[in-house]
Amino acid sequence: MTRRTTLSKLAALATLATTALLPLAAHADALDDILAKKQINIAVPTDFPPYGFVGTDLKPQGLDVDMANYIGAKLGVKVELVPVTSANRIPYLQTKKADLVISTLGKNPERAAVIDFTAAYSPFFQAVFAPKGTAIKTAADLAGKTVAVTRGAIEDMELTKIAPASADIKRFEDNNTTVSAFVSGQVQAIATGASVAGNMMARNPQLGAEYKFVLKDSPNFIGVGKGEDKLRLKVNEIIAGAKASGDIDKMAQKWLGRPAGTLPE
């Protein structure tokens, strides 16, 4: 191999290396883009009360919507809410249709392989709900009471572990039937997920139903594009401030009927 050939190959390799680095050098990170355009696009649910749903004024509302607007206010930018479903919320983040996903997103290894997560911002839980006048604070208070639950659901398994022997657990085949049993007065209490309960309470305010005690907690995290560390750290800073000020607890109390409590970082 001649010296010229060697130099030519080295030059070609250098050009390839430089070209490969150009997109990285030219790319401004997500936080810089958001602050420059003074707008952040945040994916939220609109069919999953009490976290995100369309109100009577046809505007999105709910805990996730409040959190999205809170982050926008702290960044000093306009918030563009992007409605998503469970199926498309991660693809929207990956294709940059959204800068953040605030949509009852649980954290698991499969998702962590393709997106990054902030600290947790809200609880997602299964709990026992009953009318305000029903004296239930702990599992022991279910003694002698009838409780509706969906057969085989997480809340069924958790309730079975702790319910006193005298509790009359009525198991139904799906959430709609379980809710119908409670709404129609067939049972005194219902064990279900926060989203199912939120929808039930919104549709049936006459029940005066409220959160009584938790069965299982599964926190929600905010999804961030892979490698967008600057944005992730900034949102973590906002979440930490909201926890310290009590704003996170206020949002949870407003929409879930209970404070957020201790959430993982």
C-alpha positions in Angstrom: 0.0 0.0 0.0 1.5 3.4 -1.0 1.8 6.3 1.4 -0.7 8.3 -0.8 -3.3 5.5 -0.6 -2.8 5.3 3.2 -3.2 9.1 3.5 -6.3 9.0 1.2 -7.9 6.3 3.4 -7.1 8.2 6.5 -8.6 11.3 5.0 -11.7 9.4 4.1 -12.1 8.0 7.5 -11.6 11.5 9.0 -14.3 12.8 6.7 -16.7 10.1 7.8 -16.0 10.7 11.4 -16.6 14.4 11.0 -19.8 13.8 9.1 -21.1 11.5 11.7 -20.5 14.1 14.4 -22.2 16.9 12.5 -25.8 16.1 13.5 -24.7 15.9 17.1 -23.0 19.2 16.9 -25.9 20.9 15.1 -28.5 19.4 17.4 -29.8 21.7 20.1 -31.2 19.8 23.0 -34.9 19.7 23.7 -34.8 22.2 26.6 -33.0 24.8 24.5 -35.5 24.3 21.7 -38.5 24.7 24.1 -37.1 27.9 25.7 -36.2 29.3 22.3 -39.7 28.8 20.8 -41.4 29.6 24.2 -43.6 26.6 23.8 -43.6 23.0 25.2 -45.7 20.2 23.6 -46.9 17.8 26.3 -48.8 14.6 25.6 -51.7 14.0 28.0 -54.6 11.6 28.2 -58.1 12.9 27.4 -60.1 9.6 28.1 -58.7 8.5 31.4 -60.3 10.4 34.4 -59.3 11.7 36.8 -55.8 12.0 35.2 -57.0 13.4 31.9 -60.4 13.9 30.3 -62.5 16.4 28.5 -64.7 18.6 30.7 -68.1 20.0 30.0 -66.4 23.1 28.6 -64.7 20.7 26.0 -61.3 21.5 27.5 -58.8 18.9 28.8 -58.7 18.7 32.6 -57.4 16.3 35.2 -54.3 15.7 37.3 -52.0 15.1 34.3 -53.3 18.2 32.6 -52.7 20.3 35.8 -49.1 18.9 36.0 -48.5 19.8 32.3 -49.6 23.3 32.9 -47.6 23.5 36.1 -44.4 22.6 34.3 -45.1 25.1 31.5 -45.7 27.9 34.0 -42.4 27.1 35.9 -40.5 27.1 32.5 -42.3 30.3 31.5 -43.5 28.9 28.2 -46.8 28.2 26.5 -48.2 24.7 26.9 -49.5 22.9 23.9 -51.5 19.9 25.1 -51.2 16.9 22.7 -54.0 14.2 23.3 -52.6 10.7 23.3 -53.8 7.1 24.0 -51.9 4.4 25.9 -50.8 2.9 22.5 -49.3 6.1 20.9 -47.9 8.1 23.9 -44.4 6.6 23.6 -44.2 6.8 19.8 -45.3 10.5 20.1 -42.3 11.1 22.3 -39.9 9.2 20.1 -41.0 11.1 17.0 -40.8 14.4 18.7 -44.5 15.1 18.4 -44.3 15.7 22.1 -41.5 17.0 24.3 -42.8 15.3 27.4 -45.4 12.6 28.1 -47.5 13.1 31.2 -50.0 10.2 30.9 -50.1 7.8 33.8 -46.9 6.3 32.6 -45.5 3.5 34.7 -41.8 2.8 34.7 -40.5 -0.6 33.6 -37.3 -1.9 32.0 -38.9 -2.2 28.5 -39.9 1.4 28.4 -36.6 2.6 30.0 -34.8 1.0 27.0 -36.4 3.5 24.6 -37.3 6.6 26.7 -36.1 8.2 29.9 -38.1 9.0 33.0 -38.2 11.9 35.5 -38.9 11.4 39.2 -42.5 10.3 40.0 -45.1 13.0 40.1 -48.2 11.3 41.2 -49.6 8.0 42.6 -51.6 5.5 40.6 -53.4 3.2 42.9 -56.0 0.6 43.6 -58.2 1.4 46.6 -61.4 1.0 48.4 -64.1 3.6 47.8 -67.5 4.1 49.5 -70.0 6.8 50.3 -68.8 9.5 52.7 -71.2 8.4 55.4 -69.8 4.8 55.4 -67.3 4.4 58.2 -64.3 2.8 56.5 -60.7 3.8 57.2 -58.9 0.4 57.2 -59.4 -3.1 56.0 -60.6 -4.1 59.4 -63.6 -1.8 58.9 -64.8 -4.0 56.0 -66.0 -6.5 58.6 -69.6 -7.3 57.9 -69.7 -5.1 54.8 -70.3 -6.0 51.1 -67.5 -5.0 48.7 -67.6 -5.2 44.9 -64.4 -6.1 43.0 -63.5 -7.3 39.5 -62.5 -11.0 39.6 -58.8 -11.6 39.1 -57.8 -7.9 39.1 -55.0 -6.5 41.1 -57.4 -5.1 43.6 -59.1 -8.5 44.0 -55.8 -10.1 44.9 -54.8 -7.3 47.3 -58.2 -7.1 49.0 -58.3 -10.9 49.5 -55.0 -10.7 51.4 -56.2 -8.2 54.0 -60.0 -8.4 54.2 -61.4 -9.8 57.4 -63.2 -13.1 57.2 -66.6 -11.5 57.8 -66.2 -9.2 54.8 -68.6 -10.2 52.0 -66.5 -9.8 48.8 -68.7 -9.8 45.7 -66.7 -10.7 42.6 -67.8 -9.6 39.1 -66.5 -10.4 35.7 -65.5 -6.9 34.4 -65.1 -3.4 35.6 -68.4 -2.2 34.2 -70.4 -4.8 36.1 -68.4 -4.1 39.3 -69.2 -0.4 39.0 -72.9 -1.1 38.2 -73.2 -3.1 41.4 -71.9 -0.3 43.5 -73.8 2.5 41.7 -77.1 0.5 42.0 -76.6 -0.1 45.8 -76.0 -3.8 45.6 -72.9 -3.4 47.7 -71.6 -0.9 50.3 -68.1 -0.4 48.9 -66.0 -1.0 45.8 -62.4 -1.9 45.4 -61.0 -0.6 42.1 -58.3 1.5 40.4 -58.2 5.2 40.8 -59.1 5.8 37.1 -62.2 3.6 37.2 -63.2 5.2 40.5 -62.6 8.7 39.1 -64.8 8.1 36.1 -67.5 6.5 38.3 -67.5 9.4 40.7 -67.6 12.0 37.9 -70.6 10.3 36.3 -72.4 9.6 39.6 -71.9 12.6 41.9 -75.1 11.7 43.8 -73.3 8.7 45.3 -71.0 10.9 47.4 -68.3 8.3 47.0 -64.8 9.0 48.2 -61.4 7.3 48.7 -61.2 5.3 51.9 -57.8 3.4 51.9 -55.2 2.2 49.5 -54.7 -1.4 48.5 -51.7 -0.9 46.2 -49.6 2.1 45.0 -48.0 2.3 41.6 -46.5 5.8 40.9 -46.6 7.7 37.6 -43.5 9.1 35.9 -43.0 11.7 33.2 -41.6 10.4 29.9 -38.7 12.3 28.3 -36.9 11.6 25.0 -33.9 9.3 25.3 -30.7 11.2 26.1 -32.5 14.5 26.8 -30.8 14.9 30.1 -31.0 18.6 30.3 -34.7 18.6 30.0 -35.1 15.6 32.3 -33.0 17.3 35.1 -35.0 20.6 34.7 -38.3 18.8 35.1 -36.9 16.9 38.1 -36.0 20.2 39.6 -39.6 21.4 39.1 -41.0 18.2 40.6 -38.8 18.5 43.6 -39.9 22.0 44.2 -43.5 21.0 43.8 -43.1 18.3 46.4 -41.3 20.6 48.8 -44.0 23.3 48.5 -46.9 20.9 48.8 -48.2 21.5 45.3 -47.9 17.9 44.3 -50.0 16.8 47.3 -52.6 19.5 46.5 -53.0 18.2 42.9 -53.3 14.6 44.2 -55.8 15.7 46.8 -57.9 17.6 44.2 -58.1 14.8 41.7 -57.6 11.6 43.7 -59.0 12.5 47.1 -55.7 11.8 48.9 -52.2 13.4 49.1 -49.5 12.0 46.9 -47.4 11.1 49.9 -43.8 9.8 49.4 -43.0 9.2 45.7 -39.8 7.7 44.3 -37.2 9.9 42.7 
